[in-house]
């Protein structure tokens, strides 16, 4: 018999415990002996491991008792399971911390997620900072049953932790990401990157998404979304966009509000709704139909770049 922090009192029929080989014929100890001696010499107070080791614990307890050593406290954690309730394994996906780090998950999000696997504080709270987990976490509240590894929840937690970071913290992470991307040669000012962060922060869940979902901030679009062309690029659009381009061209150091007013005035002159200009304009400058606020996008790109992209889009899309 022994006490387990998670499973409380555990009893095994001693008749089911086999006579374990402790020293091999070559004089080397087997795992069970080495494990107990090593933990004792290192003054291990708590042995926390997966439930698959529960059946070996009686052998370890007998060894501690035979040596006259104090038993450590045992806690056998529930297995991590796939959504189909099979045991989490390398054959069915990533299982190493490094795998998730390389995919761009924040360490605080991963720690938060792992803490929730089979544990809760007795309420519905799911978002935790490290200092909160240190205060709240206890092995006594870990469940006995297996915990499902829900990747969707991990993605959600990563997005939540990302949005809690300050713009300055995100800037450091984004600059590091850019250094390891195809845009490493770009010399982008911190002020420019902070504008991208402000525009995209609520739209991304990973640092790399500040690049991959908005490549138009880093390069001129070479391709234009076909479904948006079919929906928004009508025969009259090139002429309307040229008129809009000319309205932008006379602006001096335009703000977001300046772009918005120029577009509204142009739409009024054309007797068209603003949406009739906004959608083809977005396509022209970004190549996409979705993204941050239209006037945030124009302001970040800058007037000269916006004018060049309108010209380029009219030429390229008209050739399709």
C-alpha positions in Angstrom: 0.0 0.0 0.0 1.1 3.6 -0.6 -0.5 7.0 -0.8 -0.7 8.8 -4.1 -1.4 12.6 -4.2 -3.8 12.2 -7.1 -5.2 8.7 -6.5 -5.1 8.7 -2.7 -4.6 5.2 -1.1 -3.4 2.6 -3.7 -3.3 -1.1 -2.9 -1.7 -3.9 -4.9 -2.0 -7.6 -4.3 1.6 -8.6 -3.5 1.0 -11.9 -5.2 0.8 -10.1 -8.5 4.2 -8.4 -8.0 6.9 -10.4 -9.7 10.5 -11.0 -8.4 12.3 -8.2 -10.1 15.9 -8.6 -11.2 17.9 -5.8 -9.5 21.5 -6.5 -10.6 22.3 -8.0 -14.0 24.9 -10.7 -14.4 27.4 -8.1 -15.6 27.1 -6.2 -12.3 25.0 -3.3 -13.7 21.8 -2.4 -11.9 18.5 -2.6 -13.7 16.2 0.5 -14.0 14.1 -0.1 -10.9 17.1 -0.3 -8.5 19.0 2.6 -10.2 15.8 4.7 -10.1 15.3 4.3 -6.4 18.9 4.8 -5.4 19.3 7.8 -7.7 16.2 9.5 -6.4 17.2 8.9 -2.8 20.7 10.3 -3.3 19.3 13.4 -5.0 16.9 13.8 -2.1 13.9 13.8 -4.4 10.8 14.7 -2.4 8.1 14.2 -5.1 8.0 11.6 -7.9 5.6 13.0 -10.4 5.1 10.8 -13.5 2.6 9.3 -15.9 0.0 6.7 -14.7 1.7 4.0 -16.8 4.4 3.8 -14.0 1.8 3.1 -11.4 2.3 -0.6 -11.6 6.0 -0.2 -11.0 5.5 1.8 -7.8 5.0 -1.2 -5.5 8.5 -2.5 -6.4 10.0 1.0 -5.7 8.1 1.2 -2.4 9.5 -2.2 -1.4 13.0 -1.1 -2.2 12.7 2.2 -0.2 11.4 0.2 2.8 14.2 -2.5 2.4 16.9 0.2 2.5 15.2 2.0 5.4 14.8 5.1 3.4 12.0 7.6 3.6 9.5 7.2 0.7 9.0 10.2 -1.6 5.5 11.5 -2.3 4.1 9.9 -5.4 1.8 11.5 -7.9 0.7 9.6 -11.0 -0.6 11.9 -13.7 -3.4 10.9 -16.1 -2.4 10.0 -19.6 -2.6 12.6 -22.4 -5.1 11.5 -25.0 -5.9 12.2 -28.6 -9.4 13.4 -29.4 -10.4 9.8 -30.2 -9.2 8.9 -26.6 -6.2 7.0 -27.8 -2.9 7.6 -26.1 -1.0 10.6 -27.4 2.0 9.4 -29.4 4.5 10.5 -32.0 2.7 8.4 -34.6 -0.3 10.7 -34.4 1.2 14.1 -34.0 3.7 16.3 -32.2 4.4 15.4 -28.6 7.6 17.4 -27.8 7.8 20.9 -26.4 10.3 21.8 -29.1 7.8 20.8 -31.8 5.3 23.4 -30.5 8.0 26.1 -29.9 9.1 25.6 -33.6 5.5 26.1 -34.7 5.4 29.4 -33.0 3.5 28.7 -29.8 4.3 31.1 -27.0 5.9 29.5 -23.9 3.3 31.1 -21.6 0.5 29.7 -23.7 1.9 26.2 -23.8 2.5 26.2 -20.0 -1.1 27.5 -19.5 -2.4 24.8 -21.8 -0.5 21.9 -20.2 -1.5 23.0 -16.7 -5.2 22.7 -17.8 -4.7 19.1 -18.9 -6.5 17.2 -16.2 -6.6 20.1 -13.8 -8.7 23.1 -12.9 -8.9 25.5 -10.0 -12.5 24.7 -9.3 -13.9 27.4 -11.6 -14.3 28.0 -15.3 -11.2 30.1 -15.7 -8.9 29.0 -18.5 -6.5 31.9 -19.1 -3.6 32.0 -16.6 -0.3 33.8 -16.3 2.6 31.9 -14.8 2.4 33.7 -11.5 -1.3 32.8 -11.3 -0.6 29.1 -11.9 2.1 29.1 -9.2 -0.4 30.5 -6.8 -3.4 28.3 -7.8 -2.0 25.0 -9.0 -2.1 21.9 -6.8 -1.7 18.2 -7.6 -4.6 17.5 -5.3 -7.0 19.0 -8.0 -5.5 16.9 -10.9 -8.1 14.5 -12.2 -7.6 10.7 -12.4 -9.1 10.3 -15.8 -7.1 10.9 -19.0 -6.9 14.4 -20.4 -7.7 15.1 -24.1 -5.1 17.1 -25.9 -7.3 19.7 -27.6 -5.2 21.6 -30.2 -8.0 24.1 -30.8 -7.8 25.2 -27.2 -4.1 25.5 -27.5 -4.5 27.7 -30.6 -7.1 29.8 -28.7 -4.8 30.2 -25.7 -1.9 31.2 -27.9 -4.0 34.0 -29.5 -5.1 35.2 -26.1 -1.6 35.3 -24.7 -0.4 37.0 -27.9 -2.9 39.8 -27.5 -2.0 40.4 -23.9 1.6 41.2 -24.8 2.5 44.9 -25.2 3.3 46.2 -28.6 6.9 46.6 -27.5 7.0 42.9 -26.6 5.4 41.9 -29.9 7.9 44.1 -31.7 10.9 42.2 -30.3 9.2 38.9 -31.3 8.3 40.1 -34.8 11.8 41.4 -35.5 13.2 38.0 -34.6 10.7 36.3 -36.8 11.6 38.6 -39.7 15.3 37.8 -39.3 14.5 34.2 -40.0 12.1 34.9 -42.9 12.6 35.7 -46.6 12.3 39.3 -45.7 15.4 39.4 -43.5 17.1 41.8 -45.9 14.4 44.5 -45.4 15.4 47.4 -43.2 12.1 48.2 -41.6 11.9 50.9 -39.0 10.5 50.0 -35.6 7.8 52.7 -36.1 6.7 51.0 -39.3 6.5 47.5 -37.6 4.6 48.9 -34.7 2.0 50.2 -37.2 1.7 46.7 -38.6 1.3 45.2 -35.1 -1.4 47.7 -34.2 -3.3 46.9 -37.4 -3.0 43.1 -37.2 -2.9 42.4 -33.5 -6.6 41.3 -33.2 -6.4 39.3 -36.5 -3.5 36.9 -35.8 -2.8 34.1 -33.3 0.9 33.5 -34.0 3.8 35.9 -34.4 4.5 34.4 -37.9 1.0 35.5 -38.9 2.2 39.1 -38.7 4.1 38.2 -41.9 2.3 35.3 -43.6 -1.3 36.7 -43.5 -0.2 40.2 -44.6 2.7 39.8 -47.0 1.5 43.0 -48.7 3.2 45.0 -46.0 6.5 43.6 -47.0 6.3 43.1 -50.8 4.2 44.3 -53.8 1.5 41.7 -54.5 2.3 39.6 -57.6 -1.1 37.8 -57.6 -4.6 39.1 -57.1 -7.4 37.1 -55.5 -9.4 35.7 -58.3 -12.8 35.6 -56.5 -12.3 39.3 -55.6 -11.5 40.2 -59.2 -14.7 38.4 -60.3 -16.8 40.1 -57.7 -15.3 43.6 -57.4 -13.4 44.4 -60.6 -16.0 45.6 -63.0 -15.3 47.3 -66.4 -15.6 50.8 -64.9 -13.2 50.1 -62.0 -9.9 51.1 -63.6 -11.3 54.6 -64.5 -12.7 55.0 -61.0 -9.5 53.9 -59.3 -7.5 56.3 -61.5 -9.7 59.1 -60.3 -9.2 58.0 -56.7 -5.5 57.7 -57.3 -5.4 61.3 -58.5 -7.3 62.4 -55.3 -4.6 60.6 -53.2 -1.8 62.1 -55.3 -2.5 65.7 -54.2 -2.5 64.9 -50.5 0.4 66.2 -48.4 1.7 63.7 -45.8 -1.8 62.2 -45.6 -3.2 60.7 -42.4 -5.8 57.9 -42.3 -8.5 60.6 -42.0 -7.1 62.3 -45.2 -7.4 59.1 -47.2 -10.9 58.5 -45.9 -12.1 62.0 -46.8 -10.5 61.8 -50.2 -12.2 58.5 -50.9 -15.6 59.8 -49.7 -15.3 62.9 -51.9 -14.3 60.8 -54.9 -17.2 58.4 -54.3 -19.6 61.4 -54.1 -18.2 62.8 -57.4 -18.7 59.4 -59.0 -22.2 59.1 -57.5 -21.2 55.7 -56.1 -21.2 54.2 -52.7 -17.9 54.1 -50.8 -17.9 50.3 -50.8 -17.8 50.4 -54.7 -14.3 52.0 -54.3 -13.0 50.4 -51.1 -13.2 46.8 -52.3 -11.3 47.2 -55.6 -8.9 49.6 -53.8 -8.1 46.9 -51.2 -7.6 44.4 -54.0 -5.3 46.8 -55.9 -3.0 47.6 -52.9 -3.0 44.2 -51.1 -4.0 41.6 -53.7 -6.6 40.3 -51.2 -10.2 40.9 -50.3 -9.7 40.9 -46.5 -7.3 42.5 -44.0 -7.0 45.4 -41.6 -9.0 48.6 -41.8 -8.7 50.1 -45.3 -7.3 53.4 -44.2 -4.9 51.8 -41.8 -3.6 49.8 -44.7 -3.1 52.9 -46.9 -1.4 54.8 -44.1 1.1 52.0 -43.3 2.0 51.6 -47.0 2.5 55.3 -47.6 1.2 57.5 -50.4 3.9 56.8 -52.9 3.6 53.0 -52.5 -0.2 53.2 -52.7 -0.1 55.2 -56.0 2.4 52.7 -57.5 0.3 49.8 -56.5 -2.9 51.2 -58.0 -1.1 51.8 -61.3 0.3 48.3 -61.2 -3.0 46.6 -60.4 -4.9 48.4 -63.1 -2.3 47.2 -65.6 -2.0 43.7 -64.4 -5.6 42.9 -63.7 -6.7 44.5 -67.0 -4.5 42.0 -68.8 -6.1 39.0 -67.2 
